Amino acid sequence: MEVSFSRPNEEIDRLIDRLFELTGGIHHPKIIREMVLSSLKLGQEIDYLADLKLVNRTLREMRYTAKVFGPYRHKKKVTIFGSARTAPDEEMYQKCVRFSRMLVEKGYMIITGGGPGIMQAGNEGAGCEESFAVNIRLPFEQAPNPVMLRNPRLITYKYFFNRKVAFVKEADAVAVFPGGFGTLDEAMEVFTLVQTGKTSPKPLILVDDQEGYWERFFEFVKQSLLVKGFISGEDFSIFTITKDEQEAAEVIETFYRVYHSLRFIDHRLVIRLNKELLPEQIVTLEEEFPELIREGERIFPCNAFPEEIDEPDLAHLPRLSLHFDHHHYGLLLAFIHRINTF
């Protein structure tokens, strides 16, 4: 029998209904039904065992990720990247300890890769009770650090791509300390996701050392990417470079001073705020950011949309609504920064 998403599956649908009854407690059954049907279609269409193992392991890892992070959805979190080879007696290690401790005092939780070096420094500064570790199974360098060993918020992944999803999806900000290929890979992933709108806008702070690790990167970006037209000037709104851990923490705090979050609803961008903006402040935004607004359109204050019923805890927040072209995500970050000045 051919399994279909768009047409009734007769006996299979009845069996899935029965399976739901026997299991009990199924949330969002429409989505779970599609997942069951996807599994059946996988079994029909794919006979290559390695592909099936990859899909199965991915689903298991992402299910466990959601289970671990779920109870802490109401708390803001900062992901910290950096070298696994940074020693505890180095200044960058101690800077990371101070940085994560500062964030926890401000009410944030910390997410690291769970290994040694900068990862351990982030967990050490935050403490085990305010830390997550999304570890990767490697033949070297990546055993869980002592702070997170046997911690219920330790997750160990087989696949880097699942781990990267957790790093970015669960974070309200990302701080990147100097590191090697892995650190650069993780940083570039966040650059790309923010630039293309594949993750929600969030602060990306490059925490520099005294030798100017990130300053040299910045020069490369200007001379080899901007000059050649591979990026645009607005993309510099995506990140902040600082040598001061206190400034790094303040960048994160300021980002959420007025701005809260956003959501797209029927091609409209809905920006949720921690306080209502005055009419003249909205006019200022329209005058300073015309590129963000479709010609002939305006920025409107509004209440929660019916589609936001799945986020009842945010229903009380004031909102701005506008048509967004899905191109200027760097400019959107500048727009958010401007909102936070009001």
Secondary structure, 3 states (H helix, E strand, C coil): CCCCCCCCCCHHHHHHHHHHHHHCCCCCHHHHHHHHHHHHHHHHHCCCHHHHHHHHHHHHHHHHHHHHHHHHCCCCEEEEECCCCCCCCCHHHHHHHHHHHHHHHCCCEEEECCCCCHHHHHHHHHCHHHEEEEEECCCCCCCCCCCCCCCCCEEEECCHHHHHHHHHHCCCEEEECCCCHHHHHHHHHHHHHHHCCCCCCCCEEEECCCCCHHHHHHHHHHHHHHCCCCCCHHHHHHCEEECCHHHHHHHHHHHCCCEEEEEEECCEEEEEECCCCCHHHHHHHHHHCHHHCCCCCCCEEECCCHHHHHCHHHCCCCEEEEECCCCCHHHHHHHHHHHCCC
